[in-house]
Amino acid sequence: MPNYLILTEKPSAAANFGKALGGKSGSFDNFTYTITNLRGHVMTLKDPEQMVAEDLKKQYKSWLIKHLPWRLGDFSWARTYIKQRNLRTGKIESTKKLIDDLKKESKAGFDAIIIATDTDPSGEGELLAWEALDAISWRGQVLRANFMDESTTGIQKAMRQLRDVSDKMADGEYIKGESRNRWDFASMQLTRIATTSAKKAGFQVVAREGRLKSVIVWRIYQQLEAIKNNVKTPFFEVKFKDPAGHIFGRVTPQGDVVPWRFSTKVQAEQDIAQYHNSAVVNEKHQTRTQAPGKLLDLAGLASILAPRGFSSKEVLSTYQKMYEAQVVSYPRTEDKTVTPDQFNDLLPLVDRIAAVVGVDLSLLTHRTPRPTHVKAQGAHGANRPGENVPNTTESLSKYGASGPAIYDVLAKNYLAMLAEDYVYDHVTANLQDYPDFKTAFNVPIRLNFKLVYDAQKAIKVDDGEEDENNATKGKLGPDATPYLHEGANPKPQVPTTKWIMAFLEKHNVGTGATRVATLSEMARGTKAMLSEKRGKLDLTETGNVSAIMVKDTWIASPKITKRLFEMMDQVGQFEMTMTQVLDSATKVVEHDLPIMVNNAQSLEDLLGKPKPKVRKPRKVSEKMTGTWQGQEITFAREWSGHVFTDDELQKLLSGAEVSFPAKSKRGKPYTAVGKLAKQTFKGNTFYGFKLNPKPKK
């Protein structure tokens, strides 16, 4: 019986695998196993200058534009451990220990290692697993478990369908993930070009550019400029209205010229004198139906929740935790439909889910698969409720503030698929004396799925156009009276999360999860490119600079970005080589470099003079001089906000301990206990208060 080491992506996944297989180690199907885990990516590409020959190091470390574009063939594409600060302790931690532990564990006589990381559309799961396997120099067999979710059924099914991926260069998902990783690394050149050029113009920002980021920031900038430069242009035209309030108008032709619209009221009043009351004729009624809206992806979900005050970062983080608890399905899916198996798996849970979100079961009568929503093709399936049904939506707040709202929207949207089609009466008519004046409106007959959830309405972006017949009721006619309608050119839509998601969806740029993750990243930290407040988007100074720098570039083009995403898919299907994909990065840099340099010249004209950086004066604590251990020393009288009293100073100089109330970096109160000591910081020796080490438990 073979013995396998199962490598999961993170501790929560390891726990779910243990639950599905019967423990952290044991036997399943026809093999024995041990489960271990990574913590996401454990290796990263080295800096450019660390991946080239010695004589090229200076050139690749430089941000000077004359050294660009890079010759990507110069790179070894070597990796190193990831070092980052622990937010809880404040210490810099490395993934070296995790790799060392994995290497030691892998030498326990395993016949193969099973990659059980997320089956990610971008190949990310495959890539981070191979990074770890390469780091421990694993030369044995490698198997892949592709699971659609972390449910017990999903994991067990995957473990019975293992496939051999020992040759990573024949593993399409790895090739896809590595190509994307290298492309994004190469796109660092665009950030260097934009940042260097902007700094020469006096703007001290880091202008981060790249796939999707540049498309988003440029589109937001364009829209904000359209709002700023918009001039209201009123117009007047003749329309008719019947006693019930139905509006009769002419079909507006394509283009800017509308012959019957006038810029002044006087002209329009002269025109209306030609018209008189007219009978309403040709009334027609047609019964129509509308199917439930499509299943939501993560971008659609985030855009719906944004106006409620939930940022993309919050939704992404909370959804991930809910997925790990199997309350919702896999987040980073590309699917907009579910498979027949996924539909059937969730069907027995429908009544419980409906009870949790308050949906009337009498509405859920369409419990057979809809061909528009259930298709044989697919992987993870669209975002939907998971196998663990909560008792209440309120209980989900433990995963994050948006937890209850995420489940409510996701569940109702899925349940709407099980309701009948919306049925309505489509009414049309025109005027007898003026046939070009027409009306059209809908009268609901049976709301059906709209009583559960209307996804199309929820994700629709307000285009500023008024639907004058939308709220009208009553019978048509019998006649209609001319009136003067006053309108204006529509005001540009305020940039919102819903608006940008709709734009990216229209141009097929990125997956729903990628869009949400990118928007979240762009709004994070002190170098944020944008702000997201209750769904409204605005640009920071960094965002404005980044946007202006990519005007007319390929990296900001939705068409080019869509093609780049397609190329990532093609390389994973071996329809294109990794070299060809990376060549496209060089072409983008070559095209965009002179454009960015030129764009920098307009920064001051468009944004005004750059704001001078105000440096906060460095706080210098009072110094004390005294005799300690027979020598005269100087040390700070203050430590972590606490100013030592004269009594405490005497104790410190005598070698005694002192204690006082203090707060950790996270604001947690504790009692600081310590004494004076000789210490070293960055190679420099100094004297000062030193906290006693915590006692070992």
C-alpha positions in Angstrom: 0.0 0.0 0.0 1.6 3.3 -1.1 2.3 6.0 1.5 1.6 9.6 0.6 2.4 13.1 2.0 -0.6 15.3 1.3 0.5 19.0 0.9 -2.3 21.5 1.5 -2.2 25.2 1.0 -2.9 26.4 4.6 -3.7 25.1 8.1 -7.5 25.4 7.6 -7.4 23.3 4.4 -5.3 20.7 6.3 -8.0 20.6 9.0 -10.7 20.0 6.4 -8.7 17.3 4.7 -8.2 15.6 8.1 -11.9 15.8 8.7 -12.7 14.3 5.3 -10.1 11.5 5.4 -10.4 10.5 9.0 -7.5 12.3 10.7 -4.2 14.0 10.2 -2.7 10.6 9.2 -4.2 7.2 8.5 -5.4 5.2 5.5 -7.9 6.1 2.8 -9.0 4.1 -0.2 -5.9 2.1 -1.2 -3.1 4.2 0.4 -1.8 5.5 3.7 -1.2 9.2 4.2 0.0 12.1 6.3 -1.3 15.6 6.0 0.9 18.7 6.1 0.4 22.3 5.0 2.0 25.4 3.6 0.9 28.9 4.5 0.2 30.2 1.0 3.3 31.2 -1.0 6.5 30.2 0.8 9.0 31.3 -1.9 9.3 34.3 -4.1 11.4 35.4 -7.1 14.6 37.1 -6.1 15.3 40.7 -6.9 16.3 41.4 -10.5 20.0 42.0 -9.7 20.1 38.7 -7.8 19.1 36.7 -10.8 21.7 37.8 -13.3 25.4 37.5 -14.0 27.8 39.5 -11.8 28.6 42.0 -14.5 24.9 42.8 -15.0 24.0 43.3 -11.3 24.5 47.1 -11.3 22.4 47.5 -14.5 19.5 45.5 -13.2 19.4 47.1 -9.8 19.2 50.5 -11.4 15.9 52.3 -11.9 17.4 54.4 -14.8 15.2 54.2 -17.8 18.2 53.8 -20.1 18.6 50.2 -18.8 15.1 49.2 -19.9 13.6 47.1 -21.3 15.2 44.1 -19.5 16.5 41.1 -21.5 14.4 38.5 -19.8 16.7 35.8 -21.0 19.3 37.1 -18.6 17.3 35.9 -15.6 17.8 32.6 -13.8 14.3 33.0 -12.3 15.7 31.8 -9.0 13.6 32.0 -5.8 14.3 32.8 -2.2 12.4 32.6 1.1 9.7 35.1 1.9 10.5 37.5 4.8 7.7 39.6 6.3 6.8 41.3 9.5 4.6 39.5 11.9 1.8 42.0 12.7 1.2 40.5 16.1 4.8 40.5 17.3 6.4 43.1 15.1 9.3 40.7 14.3 10.6 39.9 10.8 9.8 36.2 10.1 11.1 34.0 7.3 9.5 31.0 5.6 12.8 29.1 5.8 11.7 27.2 8.9 8.6 26.1 7.2 10.6 24.8 4.2 13.1 23.1 6.5 10.3 21.4 8.4 8.7 20.2 5.2 12.0 18.9 3.9 12.6 16.9 7.1 9.0 15.6 7.0 9.3 14.6 3.3 12.2 12.2 4.2 10.0 10.0 6.2 9.7 7.4 3.5 6.8 8.7 1.3 6.2 7.2 -2.1 4.8 10.4 -3.4 3.7 13.9 -2.5 0.2 14.9 -3.3 -0.4 18.5 -4.3 -3.6 19.4 -2.6 -3.5 23.1 -2.9 -6.5 25.1 -4.3 -7.4 24.3 -7.9 -7.1 27.9 -8.9 -8.1 29.2 -12.4 -4.9 31.2 -12.6 -2.6 28.2 -11.7 -1.7 29.8 -8.4 -2.3 26.7 -6.3 -0.1 24.6 -8.6 2.7 27.2 -8.6 2.9 27.7 -4.8 3.1 23.9 -4.4 5.9 23.5 -6.9 7.8 26.4 -5.4 7.9 24.4 -2.1 8.7 21.1 -3.8 11.6 22.7 -5.7 12.8 24.3 -2.5 13.1 20.9 -0.7 14.6 19.4 -3.8 11.9 16.7 -4.0 12.8 14.2 -6.8 10.1 11.6 -6.2 6.6 11.1 -7.7 4.2 14.0 -7.5 0.4 13.5 -7.7 -2.4 16.1 -8.0 -5.7 16.1 -6.2 -8.1 18.5 -7.9 -10.9 19.3 -5.6 -13.8 21.7 -6.4 -14.4 22.6 -2.7 -13.2 21.6 0.7 -16.4 19.6 1.5 -16.0 16.0 2.7 -17.5 14.8 -0.6 -15.3 17.0 -2.7 -12.1 16.0 -1.0 -12.8 12.3 -1.0 -13.7 12.4 -4.7 -10.5 14.2 -5.5 -8.4 11.7 -3.5 -9.9 8.9 -5.6 -9.0 10.6 -8.9 -5.3 11.4 -8.4 -3.2 12.2 -11.5 0.5 12.1 -12.0 2.2 15.5 -12.5 5.8 14.5 -11.7 7.0 16.3 -14.8 6.1 19.9 -13.9 6.9 21.1 -17.4 4.1 18.9 -18.6 1.7 20.2 -15.9 -0.3 22.9 -17.7 -1.5 24.5 -14.5 2.1 25.0 -13.3 3.2 26.4 -16.7 0.2 28.8 -16.5 0.9 29.9 -13.0 4.6 30.4 -13.6 4.1 32.3 -16.8 1.7 34.7 -15.1 4.2 35.1 -12.2 7.1 35.9 -14.5 5.0 38.2 -16.6 3.9 40.2 -13.6 7.5 40.3 -12.4 8.6 41.7 -15.8 5.8 44.3 -15.5 7.8 45.7 -12.6 9.6 47.6 -15.3 6.5 49.7 -16.0 6.4 50.7 -12.3 10.0 51.7 -12.5 9.4 53.8 -15.7 6.3 55.5 -14.3 7.8 56.2 -10.8 11.1 57.4 -12.1 9.5 59.7 -14.7 7.0 61.0 -12.1 9.7 61.8 -9.6 11.7 63.7 -12.2 8.5 65.8 -12.6 8.5 66.4 -8.8 5.9 63.8 -7.7 7.3 61.6 -5.0 5.1 58.6 -5.4 5.4 55.0 -6.3 3.3 54.7 -9.4 2.4 51.0 -9.4 1.4 49.8 -12.9 0.4 46.3 -14.1 -2.2 44.1 -15.6 -5.7 45.1 -14.4 -4.4 47.8 -12.0 -3.6 50.2 -14.8 -6.9 49.5 -16.6 -8.9 50.2 -13.4 -7.0 53.4 -12.4 -7.1 54.9 -15.9 -10.9 54.2 -16.3 -11.6 55.8 -12.9 -9.5 58.8 -13.8 -11.3 59.2 -17.1 -14.7 59.1 -15.4 -13.7 61.6 -12.7 -12.4 63.9 -15.5 -15.7 63.5 -17.4 -17.7 64.5 -14.3 -15.4 67.5 -13.6 -15.6 68.7 -17.2 -19.3 68.0 -17.7 -21.4 71.0 -18.7 -25.2 70.6 -18.3 -26.8 71.2 -21.7 -30.6 71.5 -21.4 -32.9 70.7 -24.2 -36.7 71.0 -24.9 -38.9 68.7 -27.0 -42.5 67.9 -27.5 -43.9 64.7 -25.9 -47.4 63.5 -25.1 -49.0 62.2 -22.0 -52.3 60.4 -21.4 -54.5 60.8 -18.3 -52.9 57.7 -16.6 -49.4 59.3 -17.1 -48.1 57.2 -20.0 -45.5 59.1 -22.0 -45.5 59.0 -25.8 -42.2 60.1 -27.5 -40.2 59.6 -30.6 -37.3 57.1 -30.9 -34.1 59.1 -30.4 -31.8 58.6 -33.5 -28.1 57.7 -33.2 -25.7 60.6 -33.1 -25.7 64.0 -31.5 -28.3 65.7 -33.7 -31.9 65.2 -32.7 -34.0 67.4 -35.1 -37.0 67.8 -32.7 -34.9 68.9 -29.7 -34.3 72.6 -29.1 -31.8 74.4 -27.0 -34.2 77.1 -26.0 -37.7 77.0 -24.6 -38.9 79.7 -27.0 -38.0 77.4 -30.0 -39.8 74.5 -28.4 -42.9 76.5 -27.7 -43.1 77.5 -31.4 -42.8 73.7 -32.2 -45.5 72.6 -29.8 -48.0 75.0 -31.4 -48.1 72.5 -34.4 -49.6 69.7 -32.2 -53.0 68.9 -30.8 -54.6 66.2 -28.7 -54.6 62.8 -30.4 -56.3 59.5 -29.8 -54.2 56.5 -28.6 -54.4 53.6 -31.1 -52.8 50.2 -31.9 -52.8 49.1 -28.3 -51.1 45.7 -28.2 -50.5 43.3 -25.3 -48.0 40.6 -25.3 -47.4 38.2 -22.5 -43.7 37.8 -21.9 -41.4 36.0 -19.5 -38.0 36.7 -17.9 -35.8 34.0 -16.5 -33.9 34.5 -13.2 -30.6 36.4 -13.4 -27.3 34.7 -13.7 -25.5 33.3 -10.7 -23.2 35.8 -9.1 -19.4 35.8 -9.1 -17.3 37.5 -6.4 -17.2 40.7 -8.3 -21.0 40.9 -8.6 -21.3 40.1 -4.9 -18.8 42.8 -3.9 -20.5 45.4 -6.1 -23.9 44.7 -4.5 -22.5 44.9 -1.0 -20.3 48.0 -1.5 -23.1 50.6 -1.1 -23.9 49.0 2.3 -20.4 50.0 3.5 -18.6 46.7 2.9 -15.3 47.2 1.1 -13.8 44.8 -1.4 -11.1 43.9 1.1 -13.8 43.1 3.8 -15.9 41.0 1.4 -12.8 39.1 0.1 -11.5 38.3 3.6 -14.8 37.3 5.1 -15.8 35.2 2.1 -12.5 33.3 2.3 -13.1 32.5 6.0 -16.7 31.4 5.3 -15.3 29.1 2.5 -12.8 27.5 4.8 -15.8 26.7 7.1 -17.7 25.4 4.0 -20.5 27.8 4.5 -20.0 29.1 0.9 -18.4 27.7 -2.2 -14.9 28.3 -3.6 -14.2 32.0 -4.1 -11.8 32.2 -7.0 -14.0 30.5 -9.6 -14.4 31.6 -13.2 -17.8 29.7 -13.5 -21.1 31.5 -13.9 -23.1 28.2 -13.8 -23.1 25.0 -11.7 -22.7 21.4 -12.9 -25.5 18.9 -12.6 -23.7 17.2 -9.7 -23.2 20.5 -7.9 -26.9 21.3 -8.5 -28.0 17.9 -7.1 -25.6 18.1 -4.1 -27.2 21.4 -3.0 -30.9 20.4 -3.8 -31.5 18.5 -0.4 -30.3 21.6 1.5 -32.6 24.1 -0.3 -35.4 24.1 2.2 -33.0 24.8 5.1 -31.2 27.5 3.2 -34.5 29.2 2.4 -35.5 29.1 6.0 -32.3 30.8 7.1 -32.7 33.7 4.6 -36.5 34.0 4.9 -37.6 32.8 1.4 -41.1 31.5 1.0 -40.8 27.8 0.0 -44.0 28.0 -2.1 -42.0 30.1 -4.5 -39.3 27.4 -5.1 -41.3 25.2 -7.4 -38.7 25.0 -10.3 -36.5 22.3 -8.8 -35.2 20.9 -12.0 -32.0 22.1 -13.6 -32.3 25.2 -15.8 -30.1 24.9 -19.0 -29.1 28.6 -18.5 -27.8 27.9 -15.0 -26.8 24.3 -14.9 -24.3 23.1 -17.5 -22.1 20.0 -17.8 -19.0 22.2 -18.4 -17.4 23.8 -15.3 -15.1 23.3 -12.5 -15.7 24.9 -9.1 -19.1 26.2 -10.1 -20.5 29.6 -9.5 -20.4 31.2 -6.1 -23.2 29.7 -4.0 -24.0 28.5 -0.5 -21.9 25.6 0.9 -22.8 22.3 2.5 -22.7 23.8 6.0 -26.0 25.6 6.5 -25.9 28.1 9.4 -28.7 28.4 11.9 -29.0 32.1 11.3 -27.3 34.7 9.1 -26.4 36.7 12.2 -24.2 33.8 13.4 -22.0 34.4 10.4 -20.7 37.8 11.7 -18.0 35.8 13.5 -16.3 35.5 10.1 -16.4 39.2 9.4 -18.8 42.2 9.4 -20.1 41.3 5.9 -20.7 37.6 6.7 -24.6 37.9 7.2 -25.0 40.1 4.1 -22.8 37.8 1.9 -24.8 34.7 2.8 -28.2 36.5 2.4 -27.4 37.8 -1.1 -25.6 34.6 -2.2 -28.4 32.3 -0.9 -31.3 34.3 -2.3 -29.6 34.7 -5.7 -29.1 30.9 -5.9 -32.7 30.2 -4.7 -34.1 32.5 -7.3 -33.0 29.9 -9.9 -35.5 27.5 -8.3 -38.4 30.0 -8.7 -40.6 30.3 -11.8 -40.0 32.9 -14.5 -41.3 36.4 -14.0 -44.4 36.9 -16.2 -45.5 40.3 -17.4 -47.7 42.1 -20.0 -45.7 44.1 -22.5 -47.9 47.0 -23.7 -47.3 49.1 -26.8 -49.3 51.8 -28.6 -48.9 55.0 -30.7 -50.9 58.1 -31.5 -53.4 58.2 -34.3 -52.5 61.6 -35.6 -48.7 61.3 -34.9 -47.7 57.7 -35.4 -44.1 58.4 -34.6 -45.0 59.1 -31.0 -45.0 55.7 -29.2 -45.2 54.2 -25.7 -44.0 50.9 -24.3 -44.2 49.6 -20.7 -44.5 46.4 -18.7 -47.2 45.4 -16.3 -46.3 42.6 -13.9 -48.6 39.5 -13.9 -46.7 37.1 -11.7 -43.5 38.3 -10.0 -42.2 34.7 -9.1 -38.4 34.8 -8.9 -38.4 38.6 -8.4 -40.0 37.9 -5.0 -36.9 35.9 -4.1 -34.1 37.9 -5.6 -33.5 40.0 -8.8 -29.8 39.8 -9.6 -30.1 41.8 -12.8 -31.6 44.7 -10.9 -29.1 44.4 -8.1 -26.0 44.6 -10.4 -27.5 47.1 -12.9 -25.5 50.3 -13.1 -27.5 53.6 -13.0 -26.9 55.2 -16.4 -28.6 58.4 -15.5 -31.4 57.9 -18.0 -34.9 58.2 -16.6 -37.5 55.6 -17.5 -40.6 57.9 -17.6 -43.0 55.0 -18.0 -41.6 52.9 -15.2 -44.1 54.0 -12.5 -47.2 54.5 -14.6 -50.4 52.6 -13.9 -53.9 52.5 -15.3 -55.4 52.1 -18.7 -54.0 53.7 -21.9 -55.7 56.7 -23.5 -58.2 57.3 -24.7 -56.2 60.3 -25.9 -53.0 62.1 -25.1 -52.1 65.7 -24.7 -48.9 67.4 -26.0 -46.5 68.9 -23.4 -43.1 70.5 -23.3 -40.5 68.1 -21.9 -37.3 69.5 -20.5 -34.3 67.3 -20.4 -30.5 67.5 -20.4 -27.4 65.5 -21.4 -27.0 62.8 -18.8 -24.4 63.5 -16.0 -21.6 61.0 -16.0 -21.9 58.2 -13.5 -20.0 58.6 -10.3 -17.3 55.8 -10.2 -18.5 53.0 -7.9 -17.4 49.5 -7.2 -20.5 48.3 -9.1 -19.6 50.6 -12.1 -16.0 49.4 -12.4 -17.0 45.8 -12.0 -19.6 46.2 -14.8 -16.9 47.8 -17.0 -14.4 44.9 -16.5 -17.2 42.4 -17.0 -18.2 44.0 -20.3 -14.6 43.9 -21.6 -14.0 40.4 -20.1 -10.9 41.5 -18.2 -10.0 39.2 -15.4 -12.1 36.8 -13.3 -14.6 38.1 -10.7 -12.3 37.1 -7.8 -9.2 38.7 -9.5 -11.1 42.0 -9.9 -12.1 42.1 -6.3 -8.6 41.1 -5.1 -7.0 43.8 -7.3 -9.5 46.5 -6.1 -8.8 45.5 -2.5 -5.1 45.7 -3.0 -5.3 49.1 -4.7 -7.2 50.6 -1.7 -4.8 49.2 0.9 -2.0 50.9 2.9 -0.2 54.2 2.9 0.5 53.9 -0.9 -3.1 53.2 -1.8 -4.1 54.2 -5.3 -7.8 54.7 -4.5 -10.3 54.9 -1.7 -13.5 52.9 -1.5 -16.2 54.4 0.7 -19.6 52.8 0.7 -19.0 51.7 -2.9 -17.8 55.1 -4.2 -14.3 55.2 -5.7 -11.9 58.1 -5.7 -8.2 58.4 -6.5 -5.4 59.3 -4.2 -2.5 61.4 -5.3 -0.7 58.2 -6.1 -3.7 57.0 -8.1 -3.9 60.2 -10.1 -0.2 60.1 -11.0 -0.5 56.4 -11.9 -3.5 57.1 -14.1 -1.9 60.0 -16.0 1.2 58.0 -16.6 -0.7 55.2 -18.5 -2.7 57.4 -20.8 -2.5 55.9 -24.3 -0.5 52.9 -23.1 -1.1 49.2 -23.8 -1.0 48.3 -20.1 -4.1 50.4 -19.5 -6.0 49.1 -22.5 -8.9 46.7 -21.7 -8.3 45.1 -25.2 -4.6 44.4 -24.5 -5.3 43.2 -20.9 -8.0 40.8 -22.1 -5.5 39.4 -24.6 -2.9 38.9 -21.9 -5.4 36.9 -19.8 -6.2 34.8 -22.9 -2.5 34.2 -23.4 -2.2 32.9 -19.8 -4.9 30.3 -20.6 -3.3 29.4 -23.9 0.1 28.7 -22.4 -1.6 26.4 -19.8 -3.1 24.5 -22.7 0.3 24.3 -24.5 -1.0 26.4 -27.4 1.7 29.0 -26.7 5.1 28.8 -25.1 6.2 30.5 -21.9 8.8 32.4 -24.0 6.2 33.8 -26.3 4.1 35.0 -23.3 7.1 36.7 -21.8 8.0 38.3 -25.2 4.7 40.1 -25.0 5.8 41.7 -21.7 8.9 43.1 -23.5 6.7 44.4 -26.3 4.4 46.2 -23.9 7.4 47.8 -22.1 8.9 48.9 -25.4 5.6 50.4 -26.6 4.7 52.1 -23.3 8.1 53.5 -22.2 8.3 56.6 -24.4 4.6 57.3 -23.9 5.0 57.3 -20.1 8.1 59.5 -20.3 6.0 62.0 -22.3 3.0 61.7 -20.1 5.1 62.8 -17.1 5.5 66.2 -18.7 1.8 66.9 -18.2 1.6 65.9 -14.6 1.9 69.4 -13.2 -0.5 70.9 -15.7 -3.1 68.4 -14.8 -2.6 68.0 -11.1 -1.0 71.3 -10.1 2.3 71.7 -8.4 3.3 68.6 -6.3 2.7 68.9 -2.6 6.0 69.1 -0.7 6.6 66.2 1.6 6.3 67.3 5.2 8.7 65.5 7.4 7.6 65.1 11.0 10.3 66.3 13.4 12.0 63.3 15.0 11.1 63.0 18.6 14.3 63.2 20.7 13.8 61.8 24.2 15.5 63.4 27.2 18.9 61.9 27.9 20.2 61.1 31.4 23.8 60.7 32.6 24.7 58.6 35.6 27.1 56.0 36.9 26.2 52.3 36.2 28.4 49.3 37.0 31.3 51.7 37.8 31.2 53.7 34.5 29.5 56.8 33.4 26.8 56.3 30.8 24.1 58.2 28.9 20.6 56.7 28.3 17.1 57.7 27.4 14.8 58.8 30.2 11.7 57.5 28.3 10.8 54.0 27.1 7.7 53.2 25.0 6.0 56.4 26.2 6.9 55.9 29.9 9.0 58.6 31.5 11.1 57.2 34.4 10.7 58.9 37.7 13.7 60.0 39.8 13.1 57.0 42.0 13.0 54.6 39.0 16.2 56.2 37.6 18.1 55.5 40.9 16.9 51.9 40.8 18.0 51.4 37.2 21.5 52.9 37.8 21.9 50.6 40.9 21.1 47.5 38.7 17.6 46.9 40.2 14.5 46.1 38.2 11.6 48.5 37.8 8.0 47.8 36.7 5.4 50.1 35.3 2.1 50.0 33.2 2.7 49.9 29.4 0.9 49.0 26.2 1.9 46.7 23.4 2.1 47.9 19.8 -1.5 46.6 19.3 -2.7 48.6 22.3 -3.0 45.8 24.8 -2.1 46.8 28.4 0.6 44.9 30.3 3.1 45.4 33.1 6.6 46.1 31.8 9.4 44.7 34.0 13.1 45.2 33.2 16.4 46.9 34.0 19.2 48.9 32.5 21.4 47.0 30.0 24.0 47.4 27.3 22.4 46.7 24.0 23.1 46.7 20.2 20.9 48.0 17.4 22.0 47.9 13.7 25.6 47.4 14.9 25.6 50.3 17.2 26.0 49.9 21.0 23.8 51.9 23.4 22.6 51.8 27.0 18.9 51.7 27.9 16.0 50.0 29.6 15.6 46.4 28.5 12.4 44.4 29.0 12.8 41.1 30.7 12.3 38.1 28.5 9.0 36.3 28.9 9.3 33.2 31.2 9.2 29.9 29.3 6.0 27.9 29.9 
